[in-house]
């Protein structure tokens, strides 16, 4: 244009405008580096852009696999905080559940539209020619047997499916065995165990329909999954999760949590309820539990349990006895926690936040919890606080009176002999004492108490 007639002393001298390199974050969880000189766009990393429910830790290496509803599986080294490798599945395949097998060679993956993949743990390549497609809905649970001969899955249509390893032309291959719609409400846990006398795997499922079902794997054949036995775990409340109780006693137990904040121990063979205790009470019932792994055989007698409820992750000292000081919990995902995994050495816990698309790594400090227990008192001291008014209160005094009344009842009212006052009451008097304090147990609960 034509030359301006502005006086030269009225215009400020402008420095050269420099555009520095930029980091760009997108709404679909991708981060780019933009080199301004020459406008070069470099992709730095891609994170899951949808909910994360599936996480699993490797059984002997510091690896965690994270699966998202957007179809991405990423594997990280959690000690080095380093991303290792990933795989993105085609559109429409969302990862709902992930589990490493006990040897750590395979990774089982269940998807939101019902397919099941068996992947190589180190490359995420398919280990089966075609993925299994026997479910018509989201695969919520995957579990491997201790010898990796069987794999079981559960889906949202209350169906359990079993797959097994067979030898074909000298090669070990995975094949579908059978499936069964064994529950009428959502399946909360799917658990493999070991028959103590034969070392054969056993399979159990627990449903919100209050049924604990054990399957007979040896008698099952193609398209026919046999049921060994069915037991009801609760009456009013519904079970939320189960785990094998560590061998702290001679009897082997299944530990089952329910919606009434109770923890129940069931004999693993007879399925009889042997103990009912107060579980962790932190605003919502327990949703998942796992036993913390031990670093050495010296620690086998002191075990710990990690749990999650709606929004917290917590730790409890075993054996379970109802002592409230033995438990601690902390909010982990305010909008809800969707999954949990533990490191192989018991040092770390991981929680998946579902819709918040994050996984949090928690350091486990056992000494702090042990200190809280010792401060809470010994023997019955921690339990007095659970009764209204404590040890000096009216309820406690009433309990003492009922204790003496029940001894009078069992010794006979019309006797002139010297009374024997003991610290114990007859087992048969227990239901009467319960009713006297205002708790009216059902016949099933009375039977459980006697057990």
Order of alpha helices (4+ residues) and beta strands (2+ residues): beta-beta-beta-beta-beta-beta-beta-beta-beta-beta-beta-beta-beta-beta-beta-beta-beta-beta-beta-beta-beta-beta-beta-beta-beta-beta-beta-beta-beta-alpha-alpha-alpha-alpha-alpha
